[in-house]
Amino acid sequence: MRLWSLHPKYLDARGLVALWREGLLAQAVLRGKTKGYTHHPQLARFRELPSPVGAIAGYLRDVHAEAEARGYHFDSGKINRARRDGPITVTRGQLDYEWQHLLGKVGVRDPEWAARLEPVRQPRAHPLFRVVPGGVADWEKVKPAITISNLVRASPRC
């Protein structure tokens, strides 16, 4: 599950559809309607709020708005009617980490879309989030960057 802190406008078609589905799954989890994903680390920031369901519903409304702007027809009836309380904070380091992660994914599956993202130097956050200074979030499962030195260290000695 990836609930991007980045603005959904940066997601390619596959990414936007995946975000919609994963957001709906997160909503079901937060409503207690599933047995799986109940301890998923990305849900922690929603659970910390007075109305977790309202927050994820607000998140989904913004994803839905982006989909509509692109001519997609996501079913808004699937979004809970609860209202969000206000913004969630996200650190600049988290956004930067997600940006690099997104560029890597999109570069492989949709190089044309990736080329559209190249000029972006400081990506915007999803409208639900307010950006604050700081590093990568504690809940994020950071994947180490692939470098030649990492590959050399990981390879067996001959």
QUIVENJO-V990169 format. One record per residue. N is the residue number from 1. RES is the residue in one letter. PHI is phi in whole degrees, 0 to 359 (999 if undefined). OMEGA is omega in whole degrees, 0 to 359 (* if undefined). Layout:
N/RES/PHI/OMEGA + N/RES/PHI/OMEGA
//
This chain:
1/M/999/176 + 2/R/230/174 + 3/L/258/186 + 4/W/301/171 + 5/S/276/178 + 6/L/288/176 + 7/H/298/182 + 8/P/296/179 + 9/K/297/181 + 10/Y/278/184 + 11/L/280/173 + 12/D/288/184 + 13/A/304/180 + 14/R/297/180 + 15/G/294/180 + 16/L/292/178 + 17/V/296/179 + 18/A/297/179 + 19/L/296/178 + 20/W/301/181 + 21/R/296/181 + 22/E/290/175 + 23/G/294/177 + 24/L/294/176 + 25/L/297/179 + 26/A/300/178 + 27/Q/298/178 + 28/A/297/179 + 29/V/297/182 + 30/L/293/176 + 31/R/272/180 + 32/G/76/184 + 33/K/261/179 + 34/T/225/175 + 35/K/260/181 + 36/G/272/175 + 37/Y/62/185 + 38/T/295/180 + 39/H/248/182 + 40/H/297/186 + 41/P/299/182 + 42/Q/289/179 + 43/L/277/182 + 44/A/303/183 + 45/R/293/176 + 46/F/278/181 + 47/R/295/181 + 48/E/288/185 + 49/L/270/177 + 50/P/300/180 + 51/S/231/180 + 52/P/302/180 + 53/V/293/176 + 54/G/297/180 + 55/A/293/181 + 56/I/290/176 + 57/A/296/176 + 58/G/297/178 + 59/Y/301/181 + 60/L/294/179 + 61/R/299/179 + 62/D/289/175 + 63/V/295/178 + 64/H/300/180 + 65/A/299/178 + 66/E/295/179 + 67/A/298/179 + 68/E/299/180 + 69/A/299/179 + 70/R/268/179 + 71/G/91/176 + 72/Y/274/182 + 73/H/237/175 + 74/F/276/183 + 75/D/280/182 + 76/S/293/178 + 77/G/294/179 + 78/K/277/181 + 79/I/273/177 + 80/N/301/183 + 81/R/278/180 + 82/A/301/181 + 83/R/256/177 + 84/R/278/182 + 85/D/277/184 + 86/G/170/183 + 87/P/288/172 + 88/I/255/177 + 89/T/278/174 + 90/V/222/182 + 91/T/277/177 + 92/R/300/178 + 93/G/297/177 + 94/Q/295/178 + 95/L/299/180 + 96/D/297/178 + 97/Y/298/180 + 98/E/296/179 + 99/W/299/179 + 100/Q/296/178 + 101/H/297/179 + 102/L/296/180 + 103/L/302/178 + 104/G/296/180 + 105/K/295/184 + 106/V/291/178 + 107/G/301/180 + 108/V/276/188 + 109/R/269/182 + 110/D/206/183 + 111/P/303/178 + 112/E/295/178 + 113/W/294/179 + 114/A/302/179 + 115/A/296/177 + 116/R/291/181 + 117/L/274/184 + 118/E/308/183 + 119/P/290/183 + 120/V/288/181 + 121/R/258/179 + 122/Q/224/184 + 123/P/296/178 + 124/R/277/178 + 125/A/274/169 + 126/H/307/184 + 127/P/303/179 + 128/L/288/188 + 129/F/258/173 + 130/R/246/185 + 131/V/277/177 + 132/V/232/177 + 133/P/296/176 + 134/G/147/182 + 135/G/268/179 + 136/V/290/182 + 137/A/297/180 + 138/D/298/183 + 139/W/283/183 + 140/E/290/175 + 141/K/268/185 + 142/V/286/176 + 143/K/263/181 + 144/P/295/177 + 145/A/294/178 + 146/I/276/178 + 147/T/230/178 + 148/I/300/181 + 149/S/295/177 + 150/N/295/181 + 151/L/294/180 + 152/V/296/180 + 153/R/294/183 + 154/A/278/184 + 155/S/280/180 + 156/P/291/178 + 157/R/285/179 + 158/C/266/*
//
